[in-house]
Amino acid sequence: MSRTGRSSLLLSLLVSAIAFSPLIQAENVDEYGENIEHEIIILSEHHHQNDAFTQGLEMYNGTLYESTGLYGFSSLREVDPITGGVIRSKSFNDTIFSEGITVYNDTIVMLTWKSQIAYVFEMENLSEVSSYVYEGEGWGICFDGNYFVMSNGTSSISFRNTETFEIEKTVSVTDSFGNLVSKINELECVNTPAGPRVIANVWQQDIIVVFDPSNGTVLGEYDASHLASENNHGINNVLNGIAHSTGSEFWITGKNWSKMYLIQMTNLSQAGVDICVSSCKIGQDSISSGTGLVTITVLIVGLLIIFFGRDDMPVGKDSVETGNRHDEQPKPTPPVQEDGGILDD
């Protein structure tokens, strides 16, 4: 094919892509856009200790319990939700990296990041009374009335026996299009008129999702960026900490945030339409849709551009590195130290 013929083909494909662009924009709005039925409404703002690297947050009898992480700084605290003041606290030695907590039978169960131990404390005096052993990392935990529901930083959620901590079943958190939602972190189990739900934040994203614990399907996504923007003063100062207050009201905060919020989460018990969390992949059967057609067209255009570029390239020369590569790594986590050891009373 002559260069003129190739140019004509390229031009026609570009025109096709432009012609179909309204379709992809409309579909994005309908299928991937923000679901306005799921909103966070701020009811009040409160002080939060900005030295607290919040890992878990739980409300019980009008009092908040909070676990804080980092080696050498981990603690378990009882906090006044109105003033944000610490009523009492228990510090741990530098071998412990505290993670999520939940209340169970007048005790507090606290996970650890990599020690593979869940410690159990009396609520009355925060003294250690027992512990569980598990495999893998510990991130978030809640009690749903039957099981301990636990996250490990992936999309996998385990349901554990309250006596042995053995895994009884697992589900994978997915959005409406079947995409796995990874980095599930802090958890809160709640009962709604439509059935049980699990509320979770996604690590290093300013979103909170609600999913059906029976199958892991995300039913709603809440944008918390307006809260995070007021507190995001460091690379690890991310949203983390969800405590159910009553009904659709929750306490939320983040790592080293200076504020804690009492919020309402609207439409908590109902499912949204086509929830797509974060970046979404196109389903297999969408290949015949307008979006699939545009995707194919763009790919063809890209290949032709590469083809033309190679024709123009001097023989024996390698392609020029553009530097337009997105190799950005996840934000660094706190330094890893040796795990193991005991708690400091």
Stockholm file with secondary structure:
# STOCKHOLM 1.0

chainA/1-345         MSRTGRSSLLLSLLVSAIAFSPLIQAENVDEYGENIEHEIIILSEHHHQNDAFTQGLEMYNGTLYESTGLYGFSSLREVDPITGGVIRSKSFNDTIFSEGITVYNDTIVMLTWKSQIAYVFEMENLSEVSSYVYEGEGWGICFDGNYFVMSNGTSSISFRNTETFEIEKTVSVTDSFGNLVSKINELECVNTPAGPRVIANVWQQDIIVVFDPSNGTVLGEYDASHLASENNHGINNVLNGIAHSTGSEFWITGKNWSKMYLIQMTNLSQAGVDICVSSCKIGQDSISSGTGLVTITVLIVGLLIIFFGRDDMPVGKDSVETGNRHDEQPKPTPPVQEDGGILDD
#=GR chainA/1-345 SS CCHHHHHHHHHHHHHHHHHHHHHHHHHIIIIISCCTTSCEEEEEEEECCTTCCEEEEEEETTEEEEEECSTTTCEEEEECTTTCCEEEEEECCTTCCEEEEEEETTEEEEEESSSCEEEEEETTTCCEEEEEECSSCCCCEEECSSSEEEECSSSEEEEECTTTCCEEEEEECBCTTSCBCCCEEEEEEEEETTEEEEEEEETTSSEEEEECTTTCBEEEEEECHHHHTTTCCSTTCCEEEEEEEETTEEEEEETTCSEEEEEEETTTTSCCSSCCCSSCCCCGGGGGSHHHHHHHHHHHHHHHHHHHHHHHSCTTCCCCCCCCCCCCCCCCCSCCCCCCCCCCC
#=GC SS_cons         CCHHHHHHHHHHHHHHHHHHHHHHHHHIIIIISCCTTSCEEEEEEEECCTTCCEEEEEEETTEEEEEECSTTTCEEEEECTTTCCEEEEEECCTTCCEEEEEEETTEEEEEESSSCEEEEEETTTCCEEEEEECSSCCCCEEECSSSEEEECSSSEEEEECTTTCCEEEEEECBCTTSCBCCCEEEEEEEEETTEEEEEEEETTSSEEEEECTTTCBEEEEEECHHHHTTTCCSTTCCEEEEEEEETTEEEEEETTCSEEEEEEETTTTSCCSSCCCSSCCCCGGGGGSHHHHHHHHHHHHHHHHHHHHHHHSCTTCCCCCCCCCCCCCCCCCSCCCCCCCCCCC
//
